[in-house]
């Protein structure tokens, strides 16, 4: 599949703008608050970067996914959370500062980890039948350009023009949602003759990945002794992925419509599941607030 200019240029540019929006939510104080008690940051980062791709490998093998679908599932699993995860953490009354820092830390590590997992998946599932690899150097360079640079720009804008950044932040989040929606619609239209078969093939694995991610986030953070608001932040980061990044890797770097299907499906199903998680989170925080004052959503617990 040859990528069109709309995909090869428009998609990275859109992601750049979205990452500027993430940067505009951050300040040096956010990093300091979370690193004072880093348990949530450590648990959230390890589960995002290492555990989720391993879960995707296990699901792909267990469900015997076709090679392209298996690679695509690993790629979306290796993606970090995005701006949407921060919004759902807010809706769930979770620890938003932790969510934001997890998004950024995982995004930075993804620059190196995503191409490693993607290439391993290509080798494991495609074997010698498909001579396609994710160019490591080019991928690192592109991810750096659309993660490091825009986040730095966003943080700079917030520091210099906080009022402007506050107004623009919401617009960027809406823009990110629209970009993802348009990409998914385009992918579905482009493969409309096979979309039902592809949904049957990749749908169960993608839904399982989403639900398992949330469950792993809740269980691991609870085992680490984190408060309810921190557990919700970690679970949301694992469940709400940066689907736009997954689509960029599969469509522009690997130039594969089929590999993009898991990212497209994930970008759709994570919303209803995310709303269910938000409803659960609000009940959880309300139930634990009387006995643990630190769980009050307006206080900063274990940051």
GIURZI-V536153 format. One record per residue. N is the residue number from 1. RES is the residue in three letters. SS is DSSP state (A for helix, B for strand, O for the rest). PHI is phi in radians with two decimals (999 if undefined). Layout:
n:N res:RES ss:SS phi:PHI
n:N res:RES ss:SS phi:PHI
//
This chain:
n:1 res:UNK ss:O phi:999
n:2 res:UNK ss:O phi:-1.50
n:3 res:UNK ss:O phi:-1.39
n:4 res:UNK ss:O phi:-1.35
n:5 res:UNK ss:A phi:-1.00
n:6 res:UNK ss:A phi:-1.06
n:7 res:UNK ss:A phi:-1.40
n:8 res:UNK ss:A phi:-1.20
n:9 res:UNK ss:A phi:-1.89
n:10 res:UNK ss:A phi:-1.15
n:11 res:UNK ss:A phi:-1.19
n:12 res:UNK ss:A phi:-1.07
n:13 res:UNK ss:A phi:-1.13
n:14 res:UNK ss:A phi:-1.10
n:15 res:UNK ss:A phi:-1.13
n:16 res:UNK ss:A phi:-1.01
n:17 res:UNK ss:A phi:-1.12
n:18 res:UNK ss:A phi:-1.09
n:19 res:UNK ss:A phi:-1.22
n:20 res:UNK ss:A phi:-1.07
n:21 res:UNK ss:A phi:-1.07
n:22 res:UNK ss:A phi:-1.07
n:23 res:UNK ss:A phi:-1.05
n:24 res:UNK ss:O phi:-1.27
n:25 res:UNK ss:O phi:-1.62
n:26 res:UNK ss:O phi:-1.92
n:27 res:UNK ss:O phi:-2.49
n:28 res:UNK ss:A phi:-1.03
n:29 res:UNK ss:A phi:-1.11
n:30 res:UNK ss:A phi:-1.05
n:31 res:UNK ss:A phi:-1.11
n:32 res:UNK ss:A phi:-1.10
n:33 res:UNK ss:A phi:-1.05
n:34 res:UNK ss:A phi:-1.31
n:35 res:UNK ss:A phi:-1.36
n:36 res:UNK ss:A phi:-1.07
n:37 res:UNK ss:O phi:-2.18
n:38 res:UNK ss:O phi:-1.48
n:39 res:UNK ss:A phi:-0.98
n:40 res:UNK ss:A phi:-1.11
n:41 res:UNK ss:A phi:-1.13
n:42 res:UNK ss:A phi:-1.18
n:43 res:UNK ss:A phi:-1.07
n:44 res:UNK ss:A phi:-1.09
n:45 res:UNK ss:A phi:-1.23
n:46 res:UNK ss:A phi:-1.10
n:47 res:UNK ss:A phi:-1.17
n:48 res:UNK ss:A phi:-1.18
n:49 res:UNK ss:A phi:-1.41
n:50 res:UNK ss:A phi:-1.89
n:51 res:UNK ss:A phi:-1.18
n:52 res:UNK ss:A phi:-1.06
n:53 res:UNK ss:A phi:-1.07
n:54 res:UNK ss:A phi:-1.13
n:55 res:UNK ss:A phi:-1.08
n:56 res:UNK ss:A phi:-1.13
n:57 res:UNK ss:A phi:-1.02
n:58 res:UNK ss:A phi:-1.09
n:59 res:UNK ss:A phi:-1.13
n:60 res:UNK ss:A phi:-1.06
n:61 res:UNK ss:A phi:-1.26
n:62 res:UNK ss:A phi:-1.12
n:63 res:UNK ss:O phi:-1.64
n:64 res:UNK ss:O phi:0.91
n:65 res:UNK ss:O phi:-1.21
n:66 res:UNK ss:O phi:-1.02
n:67 res:UNK ss:A phi:-0.89
n:68 res:UNK ss:A phi:-1.11
n:69 res:UNK ss:A phi:-1.16
n:70 res:UNK ss:A phi:-1.11
n:71 res:UNK ss:A phi:-1.10
n:72 res:UNK ss:A phi:-1.09
n:73 res:UNK ss:A phi:-1.16
n:74 res:UNK ss:A phi:-1.12
n:75 res:UNK ss:A phi:-1.14
n:76 res:UNK ss:A phi:-1.19
n:77 res:UNK ss:A phi:-1.17
n:78 res:UNK ss:A phi:-1.44
n:79 res:UNK ss:O phi:-1.33
n:80 res:UNK ss:O phi:-1.39
n:81 res:UNK ss:B phi:-1.23
n:82 res:UNK ss:O phi:-2.19
n:83 res:UNK ss:A phi:-1.05
n:84 res:UNK ss:A phi:-1.11
n:85 res:UNK ss:A phi:-1.13
n:86 res:UNK ss:A phi:-1.15
n:87 res:UNK ss:A phi:-1.14
n:88 res:UNK ss:A phi:-1.18
n:89 res:UNK ss:A phi:-1.10
n:90 res:UNK ss:A phi:-1.09
n:91 res:UNK ss:A phi:-1.09
n:92 res:UNK ss:O phi:-1.46
n:93 res:UNK ss:O phi:1.10
n:94 res:UNK ss:O phi:-1.47
n:95 res:UNK ss:O phi:-1.42
n:96 res:UNK ss:A phi:-1.19
n:97 res:UNK ss:A phi:-1.05
n:98 res:UNK ss:A phi:-1.11
n:99 res:UNK ss:A phi:-1.03
n:100 res:UNK ss:A phi:-1.12
n:101 res:UNK ss:A phi:-1.17
n:102 res:UNK ss:A phi:-1.11
n:103 res:UNK ss:A phi:-1.03
n:104 res:UNK ss:A phi:-1.25
n:105 res:UNK ss:A phi:-1.09
n:106 res:UNK ss:A phi:-1.16
n:107 res:UNK ss:A phi:-1.09
n:108 res:UNK ss:A phi:-1.20
n:109 res:UNK ss:A phi:-1.20
n:110 res:UNK ss:A phi:-1.01
n:111 res:UNK ss:A phi:-0.92
n:112 res:UNK ss:A phi:-1.71
n:113 res:UNK ss:A phi:-1.33
n:114 res:UNK ss:A phi:-1.09
n:115 res:UNK ss:A phi:-1.10
n:116 res:UNK ss:A phi:-1.13
n:117 res:UNK ss:A phi:-1.15
n:118 res:UNK ss:A phi:-1.11
n:119 res:UNK ss:A phi:-1.17
n:120 res:UNK ss:A phi:-1.12
n:121 res:UNK ss:A phi:-1.13
n:122 res:UNK ss:A phi:-1.05
n:123 res:UNK ss:A phi:-1.21
n:124 res:UNK ss:A phi:-1.23
n:125 res:UNK ss:A phi:-1.70
n:126 res:UNK ss:A phi:-1.60
n:127 res:UNK ss:A phi:1.07
n:128 res:UNK ss:A phi:-1.54
n:129 res:UNK ss:A phi:-1.30
n:130 res:UNK ss:O phi:-2.34
n:131 res:UNK ss:O phi:-1.46
n:132 res:UNK ss:O phi:-2.40
n:133 res:UNK ss:O phi:-2.35
n:134 res:UNK ss:O phi:-1.57
n:135 res:UNK ss:O phi:-1.07
n:136 res:UNK ss:A phi:-1.07
n:137 res:UNK ss:A phi:-1.07
n:138 res:UNK ss:A phi:-1.13
n:139 res:UNK ss:A phi:-1.17
n:140 res:UNK ss:A phi:-1.04
n:141 res:UNK ss:A phi:-1.11
n:142 res:UNK ss:A phi:-1.17
n:143 res:UNK ss:A phi:-1.13
n:144 res:UNK ss:A phi:-1.10
n:145 res:UNK ss:A phi:-1.18
n:146 res:UNK ss:A phi:-1.85
n:147 res:UNK ss:A phi:-2.15
n:148 res:UNK ss:A phi:-1.06
n:149 res:UNK ss:A phi:-1.12
n:150 res:UNK ss:A phi:-1.16
n:151 res:UNK ss:A phi:-1.09
n:152 res:UNK ss:A phi:-1.11
n:153 res:UNK ss:A phi:-1.09
n:154 res:UNK ss:A phi:-1.08
n:155 res:UNK ss:A phi:-1.13
n:156 res:UNK ss:A phi:-1.12
n:157 res:UNK ss:A phi:-1.10
n:158 res:UNK ss:A phi:-1.11
n:159 res:UNK ss:A phi:-1.21
n:160 res:UNK ss:A phi:-1.50
n:161 res:UNK ss:O phi:-2.30
n:162 res:UNK ss:A phi:-1.06
n:163 res:UNK ss:A phi:-1.17
n:164 res:UNK ss:A phi:-1.11
n:165 res:UNK ss:A phi:-1.10
n:166 res:UNK ss:A phi:-1.12
n:167 res:UNK ss:A phi:-1.24
n:168 res:UNK ss:A phi:-1.29
n:169 res:UNK ss:A phi:-0.99
n:170 res:UNK ss:A phi:-1.12
n:171 res:UNK ss:A phi:-1.11
n:172 res:UNK ss:A phi:-1.13
n:173 res:UNK ss:A phi:-1.10
n:174 res:UNK ss:A phi:-1.10
n:175 res:UNK ss:A phi:-1.03
n:176 res:UNK ss:A phi:-1.06
n:177 res:UNK ss:A phi:-1.11
n:178 res:UNK ss:A phi:-1.15
n:179 res:UNK ss:A phi:-1.05
n:180 res:UNK ss:A phi:-1.08
n:181 res:UNK ss:A phi:-1.08
n:182 res:UNK ss:A phi:-1.14
n:183 res:UNK ss:A phi:-1.11
n:184 res:UNK ss:A phi:-1.11
n:185 res:UNK ss:A phi:-1.06
n:186 res:UNK ss:A phi:-1.14
n:187 res:UNK ss:A phi:-1.14
n:188 res:UNK ss:A phi:-1.08
n:189 res:UNK ss:A phi:-1.16
n:190 res:UNK ss:A phi:-1.14
n:191 res:UNK ss:O phi:-2.09
n:192 res:UNK ss:O phi:-1.07
n:193 res:UNK ss:O phi:-1.27
n:194 res:UNK ss:O phi:-2.10
n:195 res:UNK ss:A phi:-1.09
n:196 res:UNK ss:A phi:-1.15
n:197 res:UNK ss:A phi:-1.08
n:198 res:UNK ss:A phi:-1.18
n:199 res:UNK ss:A phi:-1.12
n:200 res:UNK ss:A phi:-1.13
n:201 res:UNK ss:A phi:-1.24
n:202 res:UNK ss:A phi:-1.73
n:203 res:UNK ss:A phi:-1.02
n:204 res:UNK ss:A phi:-1.02
n:205 res:UNK ss:A phi:-1.15
n:206 res:UNK ss:A phi:-1.20
n:207 res:UNK ss:A phi:-1.11
n:208 res:UNK ss:A phi:-1.08
n:209 res:UNK ss:A phi:-1.07
n:210 res:UNK ss:A phi:-1.12
n:211 res:UNK ss:A phi:-1.18
n:212 res:UNK ss:A phi:-1.12
n:213 res:UNK ss:A phi:-1.06
n:214 res:UNK ss:A phi:-1.11
n:215 res:UNK ss:A phi:-1.10
n:216 res:UNK ss:A phi:-1.09
n:217 res:UNK ss:A phi:-1.07
n:218 res:UNK ss:A phi:-1.17
n:219 res:UNK ss:A phi:-1.25
n:220 res:UNK ss:A phi:-1.15
n:221 res:UNK ss:A phi:-1.25
n:222 res:UNK ss:A phi:-1.20
n:223 res:UNK ss:A phi:-1.09
n:224 res:UNK ss:O phi:-1.45
n:225 res:UNK ss:O phi:1.42
n:226 res:UNK ss:O phi:-1.34
n:227 res:UNK ss:O phi:-1.25
n:228 res:UNK ss:A phi:-1.08
n:229 res:UNK ss:A phi:-1.18
n:230 res:UNK ss:A phi:-1.27
n:231 res:UNK ss:A phi:-1.07
n:232 res:UNK ss:A phi:-1.14
n:233 res:UNK ss:A phi:-1.10
n:234 res:UNK ss:A phi:-1.13
n:235 res:UNK ss:A phi:-1.08
n:236 res:UNK ss:A phi:-1.16
n:237 res:UNK ss:A phi:-1.09
n:238 res:UNK ss:A phi:-1.35
n:239 res:UNK ss:A phi:-1.59
n:240 res:UNK ss:O phi:-1.80
n:241 res:UNK ss:B phi:-1.70
n:242 res:UNK ss:O phi:-1.43
n:243 res:UNK ss:A phi:-1.09
n:244 res:UNK ss:A phi:-1.11
n:245 res:UNK ss:A phi:-1.16
n:246 res:UNK ss:A phi:-1.05
n:247 res:UNK ss:A phi:-1.19
n:248 res:UNK ss:A phi:-1.11
n:249 res:UNK ss:A phi:-1.13
n:250 res:UNK ss:A phi:-1.30
n:251 res:UNK ss:A phi:-1.54
n:252 res:UNK ss:A phi:-1.68
n:253 res:UNK ss:A phi:-1.55
n:254 res:UNK ss:O phi:-1.64
n:255 res:UNK ss:O phi:0.85
n:256 res:UNK ss:O phi:-2.32
n:257 res:UNK ss:A phi:-1.14
n:258 res:UNK ss:A phi:-1.14
n:259 res:UNK ss:A phi:-1.14
n:260 res:UNK ss:A phi:-1.41
n:261 res:UNK ss:A phi:-1.05
n:262 res:UNK ss:A phi:-1.02
n:263 res:UNK ss:A phi:-1.13
n:264 res:UNK ss:A phi:-1.16
n:265 res:UNK ss:A phi:-1.11
n:266 res:UNK ss:A phi:-1.05
n:267 res:UNK ss:A phi:-1.09
n:268 res:UNK ss:A phi:-1.58
n:269 res:UNK ss:A phi:-1.28
n:270 res:UNK ss:A phi:-1.20
n:271 res:UNK ss:A phi:-1.27
n:272 res:UNK ss:A phi:-1.09
n:273 res:UNK ss:A phi:-1.18
n:274 res:UNK ss:A phi:-1.11
n:275 res:UNK ss:A phi:-1.17
n:276 res:UNK ss:A phi:-1.11
n:277 res:UNK ss:A phi:-1.12
n:278 res:UNK ss:A phi:-1.10
n:279 res:UNK ss:A phi:-1.12
n:280 res:UNK ss:A phi:-1.11
n:281 res:UNK ss:A phi:-1.08
n:282 res:UNK ss:A phi:-1.11
n:283 res:UNK ss:A phi:-1.18
n:284 res:UNK ss:A phi:-1.11
n:285 res:UNK ss:A phi:-1.12
n:286 res:UNK ss:A phi:-1.12
n:287 res:UNK ss:A phi:-1.24
n:288 res:UNK ss:A phi:-1.61
n:289 res:UNK ss:A phi:-1.03
n:290 res:UNK ss:O phi:-1.07
n:291 res:UNK ss:O phi:-1.56
n:292 res:UNK ss:O phi:-2.28
n:293 res:UNK ss:A phi:-1.02
n:294 res:UNK ss:A phi:-1.19
n:295 res:UNK ss:A phi:-1.45
n:296 res:UNK ss:O phi:-1.00
n:297 res:UNK ss:O phi:-1.09
n:298 res:UNK ss:O phi:-1.68
n:299 res:UNK ss:O phi:-1.94
n:300 res:UNK ss:O phi:-1.78
n:301 res:UNK ss:O phi:-1.76
n:302 res:UNK ss:O phi:0.89
n:303 res:UNK ss:O phi:-1.45
//
